[in-house]
Amino acid sequence: MGIHDGGYTRDIQAGQYGAISTPRTTLTHGETEGSRIPIEAVRELRRSFQECYPALANLTPFVTTRVCW
């Protein structure tokens, strides 16, 4: 299941051109921290599952998540 949206930014440092948005990945932040997505995205995924696959809508936790940057 995916949500195609404008997305999120994660500003961690200011450089010559302003804040830099860097991805949170399992390689850079570890398995648990690197696969977290914003809570708003989790809620939207649950709503989408409820419409398409109601039996899956409330199963927890997701096996894996990610944000495409």
CHARMM-style PDB file with segment names, atoms N, HN, CA, C and O in Angstrom:
ATOM      1  N   MET     1       0.862  -1.160   0.000  1.00  0.00      PROA
ATOM      2  CA  MET     1       0.000   0.000   0.000  1.00  0.00      PROA
ATOM      3  C   MET     1       0.905   1.218   0.000  1.00  0.00      PROA
ATOM      4  O   MET     1       1.907   1.253   0.715  1.00  0.00      PROA
ATOM      5  N   GLY     2       0.566   2.191  -0.779  1.00  0.00      PROA
ATOM      6  HN  GLY     2      -0.247   2.163  -1.360  1.00  0.00      PROA
ATOM      7  CA  GLY     2       1.370   3.403  -0.823  1.00  0.00      PROA
ATOM      8  C   GLY     2       0.503   4.641  -0.882  1.00  0.00      PROA
ATOM      9  O   GLY     2      -0.622   4.608  -1.382  1.00  0.00      PROA
ATOM     10  N   ILE     3       1.029   5.715  -0.375  1.00  0.00      PROA
ATOM     11  HN  ILE     3       1.943   5.742   0.031  1.00  0.00      PROA
ATOM     12  CA  ILE     3       0.368   7.003  -0.437  1.00  0.00      PROA
ATOM     13  C   ILE     3       1.234   7.889  -1.322  1.00  0.00      PROA
ATOM     14  O   ILE     3       2.400   8.136  -1.016  1.00  0.00      PROA
ATOM     15  N   HSD     4       0.667   8.357  -2.400  1.00  0.00      PROA
ATOM     16  HN  HSD     4      -0.281   8.156  -2.648  1.00  0.00      PROA
ATOM     17  CA  HSD     4       1.402   9.231  -3.297  1.00  0.00      PROA
ATOM     18  C   HSD     4       1.013  10.663  -2.964  1.00  0.00      PROA
ATOM     19  O   HSD     4      -0.124  11.085  -3.174  1.00  0.00      PROA
ATOM     20  N   ASP     5       1.980  11.394  -2.442  1.00  0.00      PROA
ATOM     21  HN  ASP     5       2.904  11.051  -2.271  1.00  0.00      PROA
ATOM     22  CA  ASP     5       1.704  12.700  -1.875  1.00  0.00      PROA
ATOM     23  C   ASP     5       2.919  13.598  -2.068  1.00  0.00      PROA
ATOM     24  O   ASP     5       3.965  13.162  -2.547  1.00  0.00      PROA
ATOM     25  N   GLY     6       2.760  14.839  -1.692  1.00  0.00      PROA
ATOM     26  HN  GLY     6       1.909  15.193  -1.303  1.00  0.00      PROA
ATOM     27  CA  GLY     6       3.862  15.794  -1.756  1.00  0.00      PROA
ATOM     28  C   GLY     6       5.006  15.426  -0.845  1.00  0.00      PROA
ATOM     29  O   GLY     6       6.147  15.817  -1.087  1.00  0.00      PROA
ATOM     30  N   GLY     7       4.716  14.680   0.197  1.00  0.00      PROA
ATOM     31  HN  GLY     7       3.789  14.362   0.395  1.00  0.00      PROA
ATOM     32  CA  GLY     7       5.757  14.157   1.048  1.00  0.00      PROA
ATOM     33  C   GLY     7       6.116  14.979   2.263  1.00  0.00      PROA
ATOM     34  O   GLY     7       5.413  15.915   2.644  1.00  0.00      PROA
ATOM     35  N   TYR     8       7.224  14.603   2.856  1.00  0.00      PROA
ATOM     36  HN  TYR     8       7.795  13.843   2.546  1.00  0.00      PROA
ATOM     37  CA  TYR     8       7.718  15.190   4.090  1.00  0.00      PROA
ATOM     38  C   TYR     8       9.164  15.602   3.891  1.00  0.00      PROA
ATOM     39  O   TYR     8       9.857  15.090   3.012  1.00  0.00      PROA
ATOM     40  N   THR     9       9.605  16.525   4.711  1.00  0.00      PROA
ATOM     41  HN  THR     9       9.042  16.941   5.425  1.00  0.00      PROA
ATOM     42  CA  THR     9      11.023  16.853   4.764  1.00  0.00      PROA
ATOM     43  C   THR     9      11.494  16.671   6.191  1.00  0.00      PROA
ATOM     44  O   THR     9      10.715  16.787   7.137  1.00  0.00      PROA
ATOM     45  N   ARG    10      12.736  16.392   6.329  1.00  0.00      PROA
ATOM     46  HN  ARG    10      13.368  16.298   5.560  1.00  0.00      PROA
ATOM     47  CA  ARG    10      13.346  16.209   7.642  1.00  0.00      PROA
ATOM     48  C   ARG    10      14.596  17.061   7.655  1.00  0.00      PROA
ATOM     49  O   ARG    10      15.663  16.609   7.241  1.00  0.00      PROA
ATOM     50  N   ASP    11      14.474  18.278   8.122  1.00  0.00      PROA
ATOM     51  HN  ASP    11      13.607  18.645   8.458  1.00  0.00      PROA
ATOM     52  CA  ASP    11      15.595  19.214   8.107  1.00  0.00      PROA
ATOM     53  C   ASP    11      16.531  18.937   9.273  1.00  0.00      PROA
ATOM     54  O   ASP    11      16.132  19.007  10.436  1.00  0.00      PROA
ATOM     55  N   ILE    12      17.782  18.622   8.949  1.00  0.00      PROA
ATOM     56  HN  ILE    12      18.106  18.566   8.005  1.00  0.00      PROA
ATOM     57  CA  ILE    12      18.723  18.333  10.025  1.00  0.00      PROA
ATOM     58  C   ILE    12      19.909  19.278  10.083  1.00  0.00      PROA
ATOM     59  O   ILE    12      20.574  19.373  11.115  1.00  0.00      PROA
ATOM     60  N   GLN    13      20.183  19.976   8.996  1.00  0.00      PROA
ATOM     61  HN  GLN    13      19.643  19.899   8.158  1.00  0.00      PROA
ATOM     62  CA  GLN    13      21.312  20.891   9.052  1.00  0.00      PROA
ATOM     63  C   GLN    13      21.106  22.022   8.059  1.00  0.00      PROA
ATOM     64  O   GLN    13      20.479  21.845   7.015  1.00  0.00      PROA
ATOM     65  N   ALA    14      21.623  23.143   8.388  1.00  0.00      PROA
ATOM     66  HN  ALA    14      22.133  23.287   9.236  1.00  0.00      PROA
ATOM     67  CA  ALA    14      21.548  24.283   7.477  1.00  0.00      PROA
ATOM     68  C   ALA    14      22.857  24.370   6.714  1.00  0.00      PROA
ATOM     69  O   ALA    14      23.939  24.344   7.300  1.00  0.00      PROA
ATOM     70  N   GLY    15      22.743  24.470   5.426  1.00  0.00      PROA
ATOM     71  HN  GLY    15      21.864  24.490   4.950  1.00  0.00      PROA
ATOM     72  CA  GLY    15      23.932  24.591   4.598  1.00  0.00      PROA
ATOM     73  C   GLY    15      23.895  25.890   3.824  1.00  0.00      PROA
ATOM     74  O   GLY    15      23.112  26.788   4.133  1.00  0.00      PROA
ATOM     75  N   GLN    16      24.729  25.984   2.833  1.00  0.00      PROA
ATOM     76  HN  GLN    16      25.364  25.254   2.581  1.00  0.00      PROA
ATOM     77  CA  GLN    16      24.808  27.183   2.013  1.00  0.00      PROA
ATOM     78  C   GLN    16      23.457  27.517   1.378  1.00  0.00      PROA
ATOM     79  O   GLN    16      23.137  28.692   1.199  1.00  0.00      PROA
ATOM     80  N   TYR    17      22.671  26.511   1.040  1.00  0.00      PROA
ATOM     81  HN  TYR    17      22.932  25.556   1.185  1.00  0.00      PROA
ATOM     82  CA  TYR    17      21.399  26.718   0.350  1.00  0.00      PROA
ATOM     83  C   TYR    17      20.207  26.531   1.268  1.00  0.00      PROA
ATOM     84  O   TYR    17      19.098  26.295   0.788  1.00  0.00      PROA
ATOM     85  N   GLY    18      20.402  26.629   2.561  1.00  0.00      PROA
ATOM     86  HN  GLY    18      21.302  26.820   2.950  1.00  0.00      PROA
ATOM     87  CA  GLY    18      19.305  26.463   3.512  1.00  0.00      PROA
ATOM     88  C   GLY    18      19.312  25.074   4.135  1.00  0.00      PROA
ATOM     89  O   GLY    18      20.323  24.372   4.109  1.00  0.00      PROA
ATOM     90  N   ALA    19      18.185  24.693   4.687  1.00  0.00      PROA
ATOM     91  HN  ALA    19      17.364  25.263   4.708  1.00  0.00      PROA
ATOM     92  CA  ALA    19      18.079  23.399   5.352  1.00  0.00      PROA
ATOM     93  C   ALA    19      18.133  22.264   4.334  1.00  0.00      PROA
ATOM     94  O   ALA    19      17.648  22.394   3.210  1.00  0.00      PROA
ATOM     95  N   ILE    20      18.721  21.171   4.741  1.00  0.00      PROA
ATOM     96  HN  ILE    20      19.115  21.066   5.654  1.00  0.00      PROA
ATOM     97  CA  ILE    20      18.863  20.003   3.874  1.00  0.00      PROA
ATOM     98  C   ILE    20      17.949  18.905   4.398  1.00  0.00      PROA
ATOM     99  O   ILE    20      18.007  18.555   5.577  1.00  0.00      PROA
ATOM    100  N   SER    21      17.105  18.361   3.524  1.00  0.00      PROA
ATOM    101  HN  SER    21      17.059  18.645   2.567  1.00  0.00      PROA
ATOM    102  CA  SER    21      16.226  17.267   3.899  1.00  0.00      PROA
ATOM    103  C   SER    21      16.965  15.955   3.644  1.00  0.00      PROA
ATOM    104  O   SER    21      17.382  15.680   2.519  1.00  0.00      PROA
ATOM    105  N   THR    22      17.121  15.161   4.674  1.00  0.00      PROA
ATOM    106  HN  THR    22      16.783  15.385   5.588  1.00  0.00      PROA
ATOM    107  CA  THR    22      17.832  13.899   4.528  1.00  0.00      PROA
ATOM    108  C   THR    22      16.916  12.736   4.873  1.00  0.00      PROA
ATOM    109  O   THR    22      16.130  12.826   5.816  1.00  0.00      PROA
ATOM    110  N   PRO    23      17.007  11.647   4.122  1.00  0.00      PROA
ATOM    111  CA  PRO    23      16.153  10.504   4.381  1.00  0.00      PROA
ATOM    112  C   PRO    23      16.547   9.757   5.649  1.00  0.00      PROA
ATOM    113  O   PRO    23      17.719   9.694   6.021  1.00  0.00      PROA
ATOM    114  N   ARG    24      15.560   9.206   6.282  1.00  0.00      PROA
ATOM    115  HN  ARG    24      14.608   9.257   5.980  1.00  0.00      PROA
ATOM    116  CA  ARG    24      15.778   8.336   7.437  1.00  0.00      PROA
ATOM    117  C   ARG    24      15.748   6.917   6.873  1.00  0.00      PROA
ATOM    118  O   ARG    24      14.711   6.473   6.381  1.00  0.00      PROA
ATOM    119  N   THR    25      16.860   6.208   6.936  1.00  0.00      PROA
ATOM    120  HN  THR    25      17.703   6.569   7.336  1.00  0.00      PROA
ATOM    121  CA  THR    25      16.930   4.868   6.364  1.00  0.00      PROA
ATOM    122  C   THR    25      17.427   3.862   7.389  1.00  0.00      PROA
ATOM    123  O   THR    25      17.982   4.233   8.424  1.00  0.00      PROA
ATOM    124  N   THR    26      17.224   2.589   7.092  1.00  0.00      PROA
ATOM    125  HN  THR    26      16.773   2.287   6.251  1.00  0.00      PROA
ATOM    126  CA  THR    26      17.723   1.548   7.990  1.00  0.00      PROA
ATOM    127  C   THR    26      19.245   1.493   7.974  1.00  0.00      PROA
ATOM    128  O   THR    26      19.860   1.030   8.935  1.00  0.00      PROA
ATOM    129  N   LEU    27      19.854   1.960   6.892  1.00  0.00      PROA
ATOM    130  HN  LEU    27      19.354   2.336   6.112  1.00  0.00      PROA
ATOM    131  CA  LEU    27      21.316   1.970   6.830  1.00  0.00      PROA
ATOM    132  C   LEU    27      21.913   3.103   7.658  1.00  0.00      PROA
ATOM    133  O   LEU    27      22.977   2.940   8.254  1.00  0.00      PROA
ATOM    134  N   THR    28      21.236   4.253   7.701  1.00  0.00      PROA
ATOM    135  HN  THR    28      20.372   4.386   7.217  1.00  0.00      PROA
ATOM    136  CA  THR    28      21.792   5.393   8.417  1.00  0.00      PROA
ATOM    137  C   THR    28      21.280   5.533   9.845  1.00  0.00      PROA
ATOM    138  O   THR    28      21.965   6.114  10.687  1.00  0.00      PROA
ATOM    139  N   HSD    29      20.079   5.006  10.136  1.00  0.00      PROA
ATOM    140  HN  HSD    29      19.523   4.534   9.452  1.00  0.00      PROA
ATOM    141  CA  HSD    29      19.495   5.188  11.460  1.00  0.00      PROA
ATOM    142  C   HSD    29      19.132   3.885  12.160  1.00  0.00      PROA
ATOM    143  O   HSD    29      18.510   3.908  13.222  1.00  0.00      PROA
ATOM    144  N   GLY    30      19.509   2.760  11.584  1.00  0.00      PROA
ATOM    145  HN  GLY    30      20.014   2.741  10.721  1.00  0.00      PROA
ATOM    146  CA  GLY    30      19.206   1.487  12.225  1.00  0.00      PROA
ATOM    147  C   GLY    30      17.832   0.956  11.844  1.00  0.00      PROA
ATOM    148  O   GLY    30      16.992   1.690  11.323  1.00  0.00      PROA
ATOM    149  N   GLU    31      17.619  -0.305  12.105  1.00  0.00      PROA
ATOM    150  HN  GLU    31      18.301  -0.901  12.528  1.00  0.00      PROA
ATOM    151  CA  GLU    31      16.406  -1.012  11.688  1.00  0.00      PROA
ATOM    152  C   GLU    31      15.124  -0.369  12.226  1.00  0.00      PROA
ATOM    153  O   GLU    31      14.184  -0.152  11.462  1.00  0.00      PROA
ATOM    154  N   THR    32      15.070  -0.066  13.499  1.00  0.00      PROA
ATOM    155  HN  THR    32      15.834  -0.242  14.120  1.00  0.00      PROA
ATOM    156  CA  THR    32      13.849   0.471  14.093  1.00  0.00      PROA
ATOM    157  C   THR    32      13.647   1.933  13.741  1.00  0.00      PROA
ATOM    158  O   THR    32      12.594   2.307  13.225  1.00  0.00      PROA
ATOM    159  N   GLU    33      14.623   2.746  14.009  1.00  0.00      PROA
ATOM    160  HN  GLU    33      15.478   2.442  14.429  1.00  0.00      PROA
ATOM    161  CA  GLU    33      14.512   4.187  13.765  1.00  0.00      PROA
ATOM    162  C   GLU    33      14.426   4.497  12.274  1.00  0.00      PROA
ATOM    163  O   GLU    33      13.693   5.398  11.867  1.00  0.00      PROA
ATOM    164  N   GLY    34      15.162   3.766  11.470  1.00  0.00      PROA
ATOM    165  HN  GLY    34      15.758   3.034  11.801  1.00  0.00      PROA
ATOM    166  CA  GLY    34      15.233   4.054  10.043  1.00  0.00      PROA
ATOM    167  C   GLY    34      14.002   3.706   9.253  1.00  0.00      PROA
ATOM    168  O   GLY    34      13.862   4.154   8.115  1.00  0.00      PROA
ATOM    169  N   SER    35      13.099   2.921   9.813  1.00  0.00      PROA
ATOM    170  HN  SER    35      13.212   2.557  10.738  1.00  0.00      PROA
ATOM    171  CA  SER    35      11.898   2.550   9.065  1.00  0.00      PROA
ATOM    172  C   SER    35      10.647   3.228   9.597  1.00  0.00      PROA
ATOM    173  O   SER    35       9.537   2.826   9.249  1.00  0.00      PROA
ATOM    174  N   ARG    36      10.800   4.240  10.426  1.00  0.00      PROA
ATOM    175  HN  ARG    36      11.702   4.567  10.709  1.00  0.00      PROA
ATOM    176  CA  ARG    36       9.649   4.968  10.956  1.00  0.00      PROA
ATOM    177  C   ARG    36       9.102   5.941   9.921  1.00  0.00      PROA
ATOM    178  O   ARG    36       9.846   6.542   9.146  1.00  0.00      PROA
ATOM    179  N   ILE    37       7.786   6.078   9.932  1.00  0.00      PROA
ATOM    180  HN  ILE    37       7.182   5.590  10.561  1.00  0.00      PROA
ATOM    181  CA  ILE    37       7.135   7.067   9.083  1.00  0.00      PROA
ATOM    182  C   ILE    37       6.306   7.975   9.987  1.00  0.00      PROA
ATOM    183  O   ILE    37       5.972   7.581  11.105  1.00  0.00      PROA
ATOM    184  N   PRO    38       5.969   9.170   9.535  1.00  0.00      PROA
ATOM    185  CA  PRO    38       5.170  10.080  10.362  1.00  0.00      PROA
ATOM    186  C   PRO    38       3.823   9.459  10.753  1.00  0.00      PROA
ATOM    187  O   PRO    38       3.239   8.710   9.970  1.00  0.00      PROA
ATOM    188  N   ILE    39       3.336   9.761  11.941  1.00  0.00      PROA
ATOM    189  HN  ILE    39       3.811  10.370  12.577  1.00  0.00      PROA
ATOM    190  CA  ILE    39       2.086   9.195  12.442  1.00  0.00      PROA
ATOM    191  C   ILE    39       0.912   9.539  11.520  1.00  0.00      PROA
ATOM    192  O   ILE    39      -0.018   8.744  11.388  1.00  0.00      PROA
ATOM    193  N   GLU    40       0.944  10.707  10.885  1.00  0.00      PROA
ATOM    194  HN  GLU    40       1.700  11.353  10.992  1.00  0.00      PROA
ATOM    195  CA  GLU    40      -0.121  11.066   9.945  1.00  0.00      PROA
ATOM    196  C   GLU    40      -0.163  10.071   8.788  1.00  0.00      PROA
ATOM    197  O   GLU    40      -1.240   9.716   8.308  1.00  0.00      PROA
ATOM    198  N   ALA    41       1.006   9.626   8.343  1.00  0.00      PROA
ATOM    199  HN  ALA    41       1.881   9.914   8.732  1.00  0.00      PROA
ATOM    200  CA  ALA    41       1.071   8.650   7.255  1.00  0.00      PROA
ATOM    201  C   ALA    41       0.536   7.297   7.707  1.00  0.00      PROA
ATOM    202  O   ALA    41      -0.135   6.609   6.939  1.00  0.00      PROA
ATOM    203  N   VAL    42       0.825   6.911   8.938  1.00  0.00      PROA
ATOM    204  HN  VAL    42       1.371   7.470   9.562  1.00  0.00      PROA
ATOM    205  CA  VAL    42       0.294   5.648   9.478  1.00  0.00      PROA
ATOM    206  C   VAL    42      -1.234   5.702   9.494  1.00  0.00      PROA
ATOM    207  O   VAL    42      -1.899   4.748   9.091  1.00  0.00      PROA
ATOM    208  N   ARG    43      -1.775   6.805   9.955  1.00  0.00      PROA
ATOM    209  HN  ARG    43      -1.234   7.580  10.283  1.00  0.00      PROA
ATOM    210  CA  ARG    43      -3.243   6.953  10.010  1.00  0.00      PROA
ATOM    211  C   ARG    43      -3.858   6.890   8.612  1.00  0.00      PROA
ATOM    212  O   ARG    43      -4.896   6.259   8.413  1.00  0.00      PROA
ATOM    213  N   GLU    44      -3.218   7.543   7.652  1.00  0.00      PROA
ATOM    214  HN  GLU    44      -2.374   8.056   7.813  1.00  0.00      PROA
ATOM    215  CA  GLU    44      -3.722   7.519   6.288  1.00  0.00      PROA
ATOM    216  C   GLU    44      -3.644   6.114   5.691  1.00  0.00      PROA
ATOM    217  O   GLU    44      -4.556   5.695   4.978  1.00  0.00      PROA
ATOM    218  N   LEU    45      -2.575   5.390   5.973  1.00  0.00      PROA
ATOM    219  HN  LEU    45      -1.834   5.731   6.553  1.00  0.00      PROA
ATOM    220  CA  LEU    45      -2.475   4.003   5.509  1.00  0.00      PROA
ATOM    221  C   LEU    45      -3.589   3.150   6.101  1.00  0.00      PROA
ATOM    222  O   LEU    45      -4.194   2.339   5.399  1.00  0.00      PROA
ATOM    223  N   ARG    46      -3.860   3.328   7.378  1.00  0.00      PROA
ATOM    224  HN  ARG    46      -3.369   3.986   7.949  1.00  0.00      PROA
ATOM    225  CA  ARG    46      -4.939   2.567   8.026  1.00  0.00      PROA
ATOM    226  C   ARG    46      -6.287   2.886   7.375  1.00  0.00      PROA
ATOM    227  O   ARG    46      -7.087   1.979   7.145  1.00  0.00      PROA
ATOM    228  N   ARG    47      -6.546   4.151   7.077  1.00  0.00      PROA
ATOM    229  HN  ARG    47      -5.896   4.888   7.263  1.00  0.00      PROA
ATOM    230  CA  ARG    47      -7.801   4.530   6.406  1.00  0.00      PROA
ATOM    231  C   ARG    47      -7.885   3.893   5.023  1.00  0.00      PROA
ATOM    232  O   ARG    47      -8.944   3.410   4.621  1.00  0.00      PROA
ATOM    233  N   SER    48      -6.774   3.891   4.300  1.00  0.00      PROA
ATOM    234  HN  SER    48      -5.914   4.283   4.627  1.00  0.00      PROA
ATOM    235  CA  SER    48      -6.757   3.287   2.965  1.00  0.00      PROA
ATOM    236  C   SER    48      -6.994   1.790   3.031  1.00  0.00      PROA
ATOM    237  O   SER    48      -7.741   1.240   2.223  1.00  0.00      PROA
ATOM    238  N   PHE    49      -6.368   1.135   3.981  1.00  0.00      PROA
ATOM    239  HN  PHE    49      -5.761   1.582   4.638  1.00  0.00      PROA
ATOM    240  CA  PHE    49      -6.601  -0.302   4.164  1.00  0.00      PROA
ATOM    241  C   PHE    49      -8.063  -0.573   4.500  1.00  0.00      PROA
ATOM    242  O   PHE    49      -8.638  -1.549   4.017  1.00  0.00      PROA
ATOM    243  N   GLN    50      -8.664   0.275   5.317  1.00  0.00      PROA
ATOM    244  HN  GLN    50      -8.197   1.067   5.709  1.00  0.00      PROA
ATOM    245  CA  GLN    50     -10.062   0.084   5.697  1.00  0.00      PROA
ATOM    246  C   GLN    50     -10.968   0.084   4.464  1.00  0.00      PROA
ATOM    247  O   GLN    50     -11.937  -0.672   4.403  1.00  0.00      PROA
ATOM    248  N   GLU    51     -10.654   0.923   3.495  1.00  0.00      PROA
ATOM    249  HN  GLU    51      -9.867   1.538   3.545  1.00  0.00      PROA
ATOM    250  CA  GLU    51     -11.443   0.985   2.272  1.00  0.00      PROA
ATOM    251  C   GLU    51     -11.208  -0.213   1.362  1.00  0.00      PROA
ATOM    252  O   GLU    51     -12.156  -0.746   0.786  1.00  0.00      PROA
ATOM    253  N   CYS    52      -9.961  -0.642   1.225  1.00  0.00      PROA
ATOM    254  HN  CYS    52      -9.191  -0.209   1.693  1.00  0.00      PROA
ATOM    255  CA  CYS    52      -9.616  -1.695   0.267  1.00  0.00      PROA
ATOM    256  C   CYS    52      -9.570  -3.096   0.877  1.00  0.00      PROA
ATOM    257  O   CYS    52     -10.069  -4.057   0.291  1.00  0.00      PROA
ATOM    258  N   TYR    53      -8.970  -3.199   2.051  1.00  0.00      PROA
ATOM    259  HN  TYR    53      -8.564  -2.419   2.527  1.00  0.00      PROA
ATOM    260  CA  TYR    53      -8.757  -4.495   2.710  1.00  0.00      PROA
ATOM    261  C   TYR    53      -9.125  -4.380   4.180  1.00  0.00      PROA
ATOM    262  O   TYR    53      -8.230  -4.340   5.024  1.00  0.00      PROA
ATOM    263  N   PRO    54     -10.406  -4.326   4.520  1.00  0.00      PROA
ATOM    264  CA  PRO    54     -10.824  -4.090   5.901  1.00  0.00      PROA
ATOM    265  C   PRO    54     -10.219  -5.066   6.911  1.00  0.00      PROA
ATOM    266  O   PRO    54      -9.957  -4.681   8.050  1.00  0.00      PROA
ATOM    267  N   ALA    55      -9.996  -6.306   6.519  1.00  0.00      PROA
ATOM    268  HN  ALA    55     -10.209  -6.618   5.593  1.00  0.00      PROA
ATOM    269  CA  ALA    55      -9.441  -7.288   7.451  1.00  0.00      PROA
ATOM    270  C   ALA    55      -8.008  -6.949   7.856  1.00  0.00      PROA
ATOM    271  O   ALA    55      -7.535  -7.407   8.896  1.00  0.00      PROA
ATOM    272  N   LEU    56      -7.319  -6.156   7.050  1.00  0.00      PROA
ATOM    273  HN  LEU    56      -7.703  -5.784   6.205  1.00  0.00      PROA
ATOM    274  CA  LEU    56      -5.923  -5.798   7.350  1.00  0.00      PROA
ATOM    275  C   LEU    56      -5.786  -4.447   8.038  1.00  0.00      PROA
ATOM    276  O   LEU    56      -4.704  -4.101   8.514  1.00  0.00      PROA
ATOM    277  N   ALA    57      -6.858  -3.688   8.096  1.00  0.00      PROA
ATOM    278  HN  ALA    57      -7.737  -3.969   7.710  1.00  0.00      PROA
ATOM    279  CA  ALA    57      -6.787  -2.294   8.525  1.00  0.00      PROA
ATOM    280  C   ALA    57      -6.226  -2.096   9.927  1.00  0.00      PROA
ATOM    281  O   ALA    57      -5.522  -1.115  10.170  1.00  0.00      PROA
ATOM    282  N   ASN    58      -6.516  -2.986  10.838  1.00  0.00      PROA
ATOM    283  HN  ASN    58      -7.088  -3.783  10.641  1.00  0.00      PROA
ATOM    284  CA  ASN    58      -6.097  -2.774  12.224  1.00  0.00      PROA
ATOM    285  C   ASN    58      -5.035  -3.739  12.716  1.00  0.00      PROA
ATOM    286  O   ASN    58      -4.745  -3.794  13.911  1.00  0.00      PROA
ATOM    287  N   LEU    59      -4.456  -4.499  11.800  1.00  0.00      PROA
ATOM    288  HN  LEU    59      -4.691  -4.454  10.829  1.00  0.00      PROA
ATOM    289  CA  LEU    59      -3.366  -5.380  12.211  1.00  0.00      PROA
ATOM    290  C   LEU    59      -2.150  -4.532  12.559  1.00  0.00      PROA
ATOM    291  O   LEU    59      -1.810  -3.600  11.830  1.00  0.00      PROA
ATOM    292  N   THR    60      -1.505  -4.849  13.657  1.00  0.00      PROA
ATOM    293  HN  THR    60      -1.782  -5.606  14.248  1.00  0.00      PROA
ATOM    294  CA  THR    60      -0.332  -4.081  14.055  1.00  0.00      PROA
ATOM    295  C   THR    60       0.804  -5.005  14.406  1.00  0.00      PROA
ATOM    296  O   THR    60       0.559  -6.153  14.777  1.00  0.00      PROA
ATOM    297  N   PRO    61       1.991  -4.572  14.308  1.00  0.00      PROA
ATOM    298  CA  PRO    61       2.451  -3.380  13.597  1.00  0.00      PROA
ATOM    299  C   PRO    61       2.644  -3.695  12.114  1.00  0.00      PROA
ATOM    300  O   PRO    61       2.524  -4.848  11.699  1.00  0.00      PROA
ATOM    301  N   PHE    62       2.942  -2.671  11.319  1.00  0.00      PROA
ATOM    302  HN  PHE    62       3.040  -1.734  11.656  1.00  0.00      PROA
ATOM    303  CA  PHE    62       3.336  -2.924   9.940  1.00  0.00      PROA
ATOM    304  C   PHE    62       4.675  -3.658   9.981  1.00  0.00      PROA
ATOM    305  O   PHE    62       5.493  -3.413  10.868  1.00  0.00      PROA
ATOM    306  N   VAL    63       4.894  -4.541   9.039  1.00  0.00      PROA
ATOM    307  HN  VAL    63       4.230  -4.740   8.318  1.00  0.00      PROA
ATOM    308  CA  VAL    63       6.178  -5.269   8.997  1.00  0.00      PROA
ATOM    309  C   VAL    63       7.312  -4.306   8.670  1.00  0.00      PROA
ATOM    310  O   VAL    63       8.374  -4.349   9.290  1.00  0.00      PROA
ATOM    311  N   THR    64       7.081  -3.449   7.704  1.00  0.00      PROA
ATOM    312  HN  THR    64       6.218  -3.414   7.200  1.00  0.00      PROA
ATOM    313  CA  THR    64       8.080  -2.443   7.353  1.00  0.00      PROA
ATOM    314  C   THR    64       7.384  -1.232   6.728  1.00  0.00      PROA
ATOM    315  O   THR    64       6.320  -1.355   6.121  1.00  0.00      PROA
ATOM    316  N   THR    65       7.990  -0.094   6.883  1.00  0.00      PROA
ATOM    317  HN  THR    65       8.854   0.006   7.376  1.00  0.00      PROA
ATOM    318  CA  THR    65       7.484   1.134   6.283  1.00  0.00      PROA
ATOM    319  C   THR    65       8.675   1.911   5.751  1.00  0.00      PROA
ATOM    320  O   THR    65       9.820   1.659   6.126  1.00  0.00      PROA
ATOM    321  N   ARG    66       8.386   2.856   4.874  1.00  0.00      PROA
ATOM    322  HN  ARG    66       7.455   3.061   4.570  1.00  0.00      PROA
ATOM    323  CA  ARG    66       9.453   3.743   4.406  1.00  0.00      PROA
ATOM    324  C   ARG    66       8.841   4.944   3.738  1.00  0.00      PROA
ATOM    325  O   ARG    66       7.693   4.915   3.295  1.00  0.00      PROA
ATOM    326  N   VAL    67       9.616   5.990   3.670  1.00  0.00      PROA
ATOM    327  HN  VAL    67      10.549   6.013   4.030  1.00  0.00      PROA
ATOM    328  CA  VAL    67       9.229   7.207   2.966  1.00  0.00      PROA
ATOM    329  C   VAL    67      10.133   7.318   1.749  1.00  0.00      PROA
ATOM    330  O   VAL    67      11.355   7.251   1.877  1.00  0.00      PROA
ATOM    331  N   CYS    68       9.553   7.485   0.588  1.00  0.00      PROA
ATOM    332  HN  CYS    68       8.560   7.540   0.484  1.00  0.00      PROA
ATOM    333  CA  CYS    68      10.359   7.708  -0.625  1.00  0.00      PROA
ATOM    334  C   CYS    68      10.731   9.175  -0.667  1.00  0.00      PROA
ATOM    335  O   CYS    68       9.875  10.047  -0.516  1.00  0.00      PROA
ATOM    336  N   TRP    69      12.000   9.445  -0.870  1.00  0.00      PROA
ATOM    337  HN  TRP    69      12.696   8.737  -0.993  1.00  0.00      PROA
ATOM    338  CA  TRP    69      12.485  10.826  -0.838  1.00  0.00      PROA
ATOM    339  C   TRP    69      12.662  11.349  -2.223  1.00  0.00      PROA
ATOM    340  OT1 TRP    69      13.064  12.499  -2.402  1.00  0.00      PROA
TER     341      TRP     69
END
